[in-house]
Amino acid sequence: MMTQIRGDNMLKSKFATVVLILSVILSINVGAKQVGKVDKSKASLDSYSNVVDKVSPSVVQVFVETRVPVFIRDRVSYREILPLEKYIYYLVLPLRTYIRPIERYIEVYINKHFYRYVDMYYKKPIVKKKYRTMRGCGTGFIVNEKGYILTNSHVVLGMSKIWVEFSDGSSYKAKLKGIDTQTDLALLTIKTKRKLVVATLGDSAKVKVGDKVLAMGYPFALDKTVTAGIISAINVAADMGLDTKEDMLQIDAAINHGNSGGPLVNMKGEVIGINELLYSPVDVFCGVGYAINSNLIKSVLYHLKTYGYVRRGYIGLDAYNTKKGVKVDYVYKYSPAYMAKIKIGDIIVKVGKVKVSNLKQLKFLIDYKLADTKTTITVIRKGKAKVLKIFIEDFLGEDDNFLGGFND
């Protein structure tokens, strides 16, 4: 009886050992499969090649050239215009052997008593005009199958020759279709029979701080370069010295001279901005770059395609932000706001069917959406809503406060 029980126990122990070994083997296999899956997904996250392959064919290098006049002002001595020594030399050449001993004294006498006196009182000013060829380069990207290329206005402004070059080495002469220096955007056109890859403009309103981005371009006229980074800040006011630009995207992806006009791309392969400038005390990238957001690009692009410039609206009032809306501070006489009977103290809450919560939003609507149109403005006056009809005129000035604009 004891032998039978011992045999049963041994059989059970052997069975338990086999089960344990099989479970360990299965767990190792499953773990190996899971590790393989993690590595594969991690590899896909670490590589940006799919995004680069999608956007890179639409990125081009922009070359520019112009001739700049250079004026050199100088005061020329009469010695250069009237070399008396030469005339005296040829006149007295037959007698040279006789006057050689006193030749040096004649030259000293002429310098002392003629040129010195004439140069002192009658020295002739001369302005020489010369031309110098200036060349530069930047980046652009294709936004339309018809050959429209977007870049920065500071890349092409004032240039007499513009041409673009693709990554395969082919180049095409470009013409300036439209330009807007206030937003630093310019639209070029090329004529080609090749099939163009168009970059997709994304929605910059969905961009969040920390999102991964790629900056593409041709820094320092090198070959096409891609740098990676994140969105460091949104809705940034970038100080450019003469003016301050709002609603910029701040990035830490490296951009340098030559990157201007290049696309800023998200991980979906959409262009969410255009690289414009870097902030650096040493004129090279130090971790702070700025890009124009894509929603502003879309608004400006329509105007550049249609008119060649941006038709900004004008209503003629000063205003500031409040918790309830945009409060009118001043109305310029005979302006559209004056003719619409908008009064000081009114709080603007709606333009047409679009609700307005701050001055920046109101200015964007007037500037890019409603120029030369009739619409309505809803204001709160003494606690009651009033709907006023208004005709938004074309803005003819260059500054926001010219003839009455907006004050922040």
C-alpha positions as CSV (number, residue, x, y, z in Angstrom):
1,M,0.0,0.0,0.0
2,M,2.8,2.4,0.9
3,T,4.5,1.5,-2.4
4,Q,1.5,2.4,-4.4
5,I,1.1,5.8,-2.7
6,R,4.8,6.6,-3.2
7,G,4.4,5.7,-6.9
8,D,1.4,8.0,-7.2
9,N,3.3,10.9,-5.6
10,M,6.3,10.4,-7.9
11,L,4.0,10.4,-10.9
12,K,2.3,13.6,-9.7
13,S,5.7,15.3,-9.1
14,K,6.9,14.3,-12.6
15,F,3.7,15.7,-14.1
16,A,4.0,19.0,-12.1
17,T,7.6,19.3,-13.3
18,V,6.6,18.9,-16.9
19,V,3.8,21.4,-16.6
20,L,6.2,23.9,-14.9
21,I,8.7,23.5,-17.7
22,L,6.1,23.9,-20.4
23,S,4.7,27.1,-18.7
24,V,8.2,28.6,-18.5
25,I,8.8,27.9,-22.2
26,L,5.5,29.4,-23.2
27,S,6.0,32.5,-21.1
28,I,9.5,33.0,-22.7
29,N,8.0,32.8,-26.2
30,V,5.2,35.2,-25.4
31,G,7.6,37.6,-23.8
32,A,9.8,37.4,-26.8
33,K,6.9,38.2,-29.1
34,Q,5.9,41.1,-26.9
35,V,9.4,42.5,-26.8
36,G,9.5,42.3,-30.6
37,K,6.3,44.2,-30.9
38,V,7.5,47.0,-28.6
39,D,10.8,47.3,-30.4
40,K,9.0,47.5,-33.8
41,S,6.6,50.3,-32.6
42,K,9.5,52.1,-30.9
43,A,11.5,52.0,-34.1
44,S,8.6,53.5,-36.0
45,L,8.3,56.3,-33.4
46,D,12.0,57.1,-33.6
47,S,12.2,57.4,-37.3
48,Y,10.8,60.4,-39.3
49,S,11.5,59.0,-42.7
50,N,7.9,58.5,-43.7
51,V,7.1,62.2,-43.0
52,V,10.3,63.3,-44.8
53,D,9.5,61.2,-47.9
54,K,6.0,62.7,-48.0
55,V,6.9,66.4,-47.8
56,S,10.5,66.5,-49.1
57,P,9.6,66.5,-52.9
58,S,7.6,69.7,-52.4
59,V,10.5,71.6,-50.9
60,V,12.7,73.7,-53.3
61,Q,15.7,76.0,-53.0
62,V,15.1,79.6,-53.9
63,F,18.0,81.6,-55.5
64,V,17.9,85.3,-55.9
65,E,20.2,87.9,-57.6
66,T,20.2,91.7,-58.1
67,R,22.6,94.5,-59.1
68,V,23.0,97.2,-56.4
69,P,24.4,100.6,-57.3
70,V,27.4,101.6,-55.1
71,F,28.3,105.3,-55.0
72,I,32.0,106.1,-54.1
73,R,32.6,109.8,-53.3
74,D,36.2,111.0,-53.6
75,R,38.1,114.2,-54.0
76,V,40.6,114.1,-56.9
77,S,43.7,116.2,-57.1
78,Y,44.3,118.3,-60.2
79,R,47.5,116.4,-60.5
80,E,45.5,113.5,-61.9
81,I,43.6,115.7,-64.3
82,L,46.4,118.1,-65.4
83,P,49.9,116.5,-65.1
84,L,52.0,119.6,-65.8
85,E,55.3,117.6,-65.5
86,K,54.4,115.6,-68.6
87,Y,53.7,118.6,-70.7
88,I,56.8,120.4,-69.6
89,Y,58.8,117.2,-70.2
90,Y,57.7,116.9,-73.8
91,L,58.1,120.7,-74.4
92,V,61.7,120.7,-73.2
93,L,62.6,117.3,-74.4
94,P,65.1,118.6,-77.0
95,L,66.8,120.6,-74.2
96,R,66.6,117.8,-71.7
97,T,70.4,117.3,-71.6
98,Y,70.9,120.9,-70.7
99,I,68.1,121.2,-68.0
100,R,68.6,117.8,-66.3
101,P,70.6,119.4,-63.4
102,I,67.6,121.7,-62.6
103,E,64.8,119.2,-63.4
104,R,64.3,118.3,-59.8
105,Y,64.0,122.0,-58.8
106,I,61.3,122.5,-61.5
107,E,59.2,119.6,-60.2
108,V,59.4,120.9,-56.6
109,Y,58.5,124.4,-57.7
110,I,55.4,123.2,-59.6
111,N,54.3,121.1,-56.6
112,K,54.8,123.9,-54.1
113,H,53.4,126.9,-56.0
114,F,50.8,125.4,-58.4
115,Y,49.3,122.1,-57.3
116,R,49.3,123.1,-53.6
117,Y,47.4,126.3,-54.3
118,V,44.9,124.7,-56.8
119,D,44.2,121.6,-54.6
120,M,43.6,123.8,-51.6
121,Y,40.9,125.9,-53.2
122,Y,39.7,124.1,-56.2
123,K,40.0,120.4,-55.4
124,K,37.4,118.6,-57.5
125,P,34.8,116.3,-55.9
126,I,34.0,113.2,-57.9
127,V,31.2,110.7,-57.3
128,K,31.8,107.3,-59.0
129,K,28.8,105.0,-59.6
130,K,29.5,101.3,-59.7
131,Y,27.3,98.2,-59.6
132,R,27.7,95.2,-57.3
133,T,26.0,91.9,-57.8
134,M,24.3,90.6,-54.7
135,R,23.2,86.9,-54.5
136,G,21.2,85.0,-51.8
137,C,19.2,81.9,-51.3
138,G,16.4,80.6,-49.2
139,T,13.7,77.9,-49.2
140,G,10.2,77.5,-50.5
141,F,7.6,74.8,-50.9
142,I,4.9,74.1,-53.5
143,V,1.4,74.9,-52.5
144,N,-0.4,74.4,-55.8
145,E,-0.1,72.0,-58.8
146,K,-0.1,75.1,-61.1
147,G,3.4,75.9,-59.9
148,Y,2.8,78.2,-57.0
149,I,5.6,78.3,-54.5
150,L,5.4,80.0,-51.0
151,T,8.4,81.6,-49.3
152,N,9.3,84.6,-47.1
153,S,9.1,88.1,-48.6
154,H,12.5,89.0,-47.2
155,V,14.1,86.3,-49.4
156,V,12.9,87.8,-52.7
157,L,12.1,91.5,-51.9
158,G,13.9,93.8,-54.3
159,M,15.5,91.0,-56.4
160,S,15.7,91.3,-60.2
161,K,16.3,87.5,-60.8
162,I,14.6,84.6,-59.0
163,W,14.9,81.0,-59.8
164,V,14.1,77.7,-57.9
165,E,16.0,74.5,-57.9
166,F,14.6,71.0,-57.1
167,S,16.5,68.3,-55.3
168,D,17.2,66.5,-58.6
169,G,19.2,69.6,-59.8
170,S,16.6,70.9,-62.3
171,S,16.0,74.7,-62.0
172,Y,13.3,77.0,-63.3
173,K,12.9,80.7,-63.6
174,A,10.4,82.1,-61.1
175,K,8.1,85.2,-61.2
176,L,6.8,87.1,-58.2
177,K,3.0,86.5,-58.1
178,G,2.3,88.4,-54.9
179,I,4.1,89.7,-51.8
180,D,3.1,91.0,-48.3
181,T,5.9,92.4,-46.2
182,Q,3.7,92.8,-43.1
183,T,3.3,89.0,-42.8
184,D,6.7,88.3,-44.5
185,L,5.1,86.1,-47.1
186,A,5.6,85.9,-50.9
187,L,4.2,83.8,-53.7
188,L,6.2,82.7,-56.7
189,T,5.1,81.0,-59.9
190,I,7.1,78.7,-62.2
191,K,6.2,77.1,-65.6
192,T,6.9,73.4,-65.8
193,K,5.5,70.3,-67.3
194,R,6.7,68.1,-64.5
195,K,4.3,66.6,-62.0
196,L,4.6,68.7,-58.8
197,V,4.1,67.3,-55.3
198,V,2.0,69.8,-53.3
199,A,2.5,70.3,-49.6
200,T,-0.7,70.1,-47.4
201,L,-1.4,73.0,-45.1
202,G,-2.6,71.8,-41.7
203,D,-4.6,73.5,-38.9
204,S,-2.2,75.4,-36.6
205,A,-5.1,76.0,-34.1
206,K,-4.7,72.3,-33.1
207,V,-1.0,72.6,-32.4
208,K,0.0,72.1,-28.8
209,V,3.2,72.8,-26.8
210,G,5.3,69.7,-26.9
211,D,4.2,68.4,-30.3
212,K,7.0,67.0,-32.4
213,V,7.9,69.0,-35.6
214,L,10.4,68.9,-38.4
215,A,12.0,71.9,-40.1
216,M,13.1,71.5,-43.7
217,G,15.3,73.8,-45.8
218,Y,18.7,74.7,-47.2
219,P,20.7,76.3,-44.4
220,F,23.8,78.1,-45.5
221,A,23.1,77.0,-49.1
222,L,23.8,73.4,-48.2
223,D,21.9,70.4,-49.5
224,K,18.3,69.8,-48.3
225,T,18.4,69.4,-44.5
226,V,15.9,68.2,-42.0
227,T,16.0,69.0,-38.3
228,A,13.7,67.7,-35.5
229,G,12.4,69.4,-32.4
230,I,9.2,70.3,-30.6
231,I,6.8,73.3,-30.3
232,S,8.3,75.3,-27.5
233,A,5.5,77.9,-27.3
234,I,2.4,79.0,-29.3
235,N,0.9,82.4,-29.9
236,V,4.2,84.1,-29.3
237,A,4.9,87.8,-30.0
238,A,8.3,87.8,-31.8
239,D,10.2,91.1,-31.5
240,M,11.8,91.8,-34.9
241,G,13.3,95.2,-34.0
242,L,11.1,97.5,-36.1
243,D,7.8,95.7,-35.3
244,T,6.4,92.8,-33.3
245,K,4.7,89.8,-34.9
246,E,2.0,88.0,-33.0
247,D,0.7,84.4,-33.1
248,M,4.1,82.9,-34.0
249,L,5.1,79.3,-33.3
250,Q,8.3,79.0,-31.2
251,I,10.4,75.9,-32.0
252,D,13.6,74.4,-30.9
253,A,14.3,72.6,-34.2
254,A,17.5,74.1,-35.6
255,I,17.0,76.7,-38.3
256,N,19.7,79.0,-39.8
257,H,20.3,81.4,-42.7
258,G,18.8,79.7,-45.7
259,N,16.0,78.0,-43.8
260,S,13.7,81.1,-44.4
261,G,10.6,80.1,-46.3
262,G,10.9,76.4,-45.5
263,P,8.0,74.3,-44.1
264,L,7.5,73.4,-40.5
265,V,5.9,69.9,-40.5
266,N,4.0,67.9,-38.0
267,M,4.1,64.1,-37.7
268,K,1.1,63.8,-40.1
269,G,3.2,65.4,-42.9
270,E,1.1,68.6,-42.8
271,V,2.7,72.0,-43.0
272,I,1.7,73.9,-39.8
273,G,4.1,76.8,-40.3
274,I,6.8,78.5,-42.4
275,N,10.2,79.0,-40.8
276,E,10.9,82.8,-40.7
277,L,13.5,83.8,-38.2
278,L,15.8,82.8,-35.3
279,Y,16.5,84.6,-32.1
280,S,20.2,84.5,-31.3
281,P,22.9,86.9,-29.9
282,V,25.5,85.3,-32.2
283,D,23.6,85.2,-35.5
284,V,23.4,81.3,-35.5
285,F,20.8,79.0,-34.0
286,C,20.7,78.9,-30.2
287,G,17.6,76.9,-29.6
288,V,14.9,79.6,-30.3
289,G,13.3,79.8,-33.7
290,Y,10.0,81.3,-35.0
291,A,7.5,80.2,-37.6
292,I,4.5,81.8,-39.1
293,N,1.4,79.7,-38.3
294,S,-0.4,77.9,-41.2
295,N,-3.9,79.5,-40.5
296,L,-2.4,82.9,-41.2
297,I,-0.7,81.5,-44.3
298,K,-4.0,80.2,-45.6
299,S,-5.6,83.7,-45.3
300,V,-2.7,85.5,-46.9
301,L,-2.3,82.9,-49.6
302,Y,-5.8,83.6,-50.9
303,H,-5.1,87.3,-51.3
304,L,-1.7,86.8,-52.9
305,K,-3.2,84.4,-55.5
306,T,-6.2,86.6,-56.2
307,Y,-4.9,90.2,-56.0
308,G,-1.1,89.9,-55.7
309,Y,-1.3,91.7,-52.3
310,V,-3.3,91.5,-49.1
311,R,-6.5,93.6,-49.1
312,R,-6.9,94.5,-45.5
313,G,-10.1,95.9,-44.1
314,Y,-10.6,99.2,-42.2
315,I,-13.3,100.3,-39.9
316,G,-11.7,103.3,-38.2
317,L,-11.7,102.8,-34.5
318,D,-9.5,102.2,-31.5
319,A,-10.4,99.5,-29.0
320,Y,-9.1,97.4,-26.2
321,N,-9.9,94.0,-24.6
322,T,-12.3,93.6,-21.7
323,K,-13.8,90.5,-20.0
324,K,-17.1,91.1,-21.9
325,G,-15.6,91.7,-25.3
326,V,-13.8,94.4,-27.3
327,K,-14.6,97.9,-26.0
328,V,-14.5,100.9,-28.4
329,D,-12.2,103.6,-27.1
330,Y,-12.4,106.1,-30.0
331,V,-14.2,106.4,-33.4
332,Y,-12.6,108.3,-36.2
333,K,-14.8,110.8,-37.9
334,Y,-16.3,109.8,-41.3
335,S,-14.9,106.3,-41.0
336,P,-17.0,103.1,-41.6
337,A,-17.5,102.8,-37.9
338,Y,-18.6,106.4,-37.6
339,M,-21.1,105.9,-40.5
340,A,-22.4,102.7,-38.9
341,K,-23.1,104.7,-35.7
342,I,-20.7,102.8,-33.5
343,K,-20.1,104.9,-30.3
344,I,-17.4,105.1,-27.7
345,G,-18.1,102.6,-24.9
346,D,-19.8,100.1,-27.2
347,I,-18.6,96.5,-26.6
348,I,-18.2,94.5,-29.9
349,V,-19.3,90.9,-29.4
350,K,-20.0,89.7,-32.9
351,V,-19.0,90.4,-36.5
352,G,-21.5,88.9,-38.9
353,K,-22.2,85.5,-37.5
354,V,-18.8,85.1,-35.9
355,K,-18.5,85.7,-32.1
356,V,-15.6,88.0,-31.1
357,S,-14.0,87.6,-27.7
358,N,-10.8,89.6,-28.1
359,L,-9.1,92.3,-30.1
360,K,-6.8,89.9,-31.9
361,Q,-9.7,87.9,-33.3
362,L,-11.6,91.1,-34.4
363,K,-8.5,92.4,-36.2
364,F,-7.9,89.1,-38.0
365,L,-11.5,89.1,-39.3
366,I,-11.3,92.7,-40.5
367,D,-7.8,92.3,-42.0
368,Y,-8.2,89.1,-43.9
369,K,-11.8,88.1,-44.2
370,L,-14.1,91.1,-44.7
371,A,-12.3,93.8,-46.7
372,D,-14.6,95.6,-49.2
373,T,-17.7,93.8,-47.9
374,K,-21.0,94.7,-46.2
375,T,-21.7,92.9,-42.9
376,T,-23.2,93.5,-39.5
377,I,-21.5,94.3,-36.1
378,T,-23.3,93.4,-32.9
379,V,-22.5,95.6,-30.0
380,I,-23.6,95.8,-26.3
381,R,-24.7,99.4,-25.5
382,K,-26.1,100.1,-22.1
383,G,-26.7,96.5,-21.4
384,K,-28.7,95.9,-24.6
385,A,-27.5,94.2,-27.9
386,K,-27.7,96.3,-31.0
387,V,-27.0,95.0,-34.6
388,L,-25.4,97.7,-36.8
389,K,-24.9,97.5,-40.6
390,I,-21.3,98.4,-41.7
391,F,-19.3,98.5,-44.9
392,I,-15.7,97.5,-44.3
393,E,-13.4,99.5,-46.6
394,D,-10.0,98.6,-48.0
395,F,-7.2,99.7,-45.8
396,L,-4.8,102.0,-47.6
397,G,-2.2,102.7,-44.9
398,E,0.8,100.7,-43.9
399,D,0.4,101.0,-40.1
400,D,-2.4,99.7,-38.0
401,N,-3.1,103.2,-36.5
402,F,-3.0,105.1,-39.8
403,L,-6.3,106.9,-40.1
404,G,-7.6,104.9,-37.1
405,G,-6.8,101.3,-36.6
406,F,-6.6,99.2,-33.5
407,N,-4.6,99.7,-30.3
408,D,-3.8,96.8,-28.0
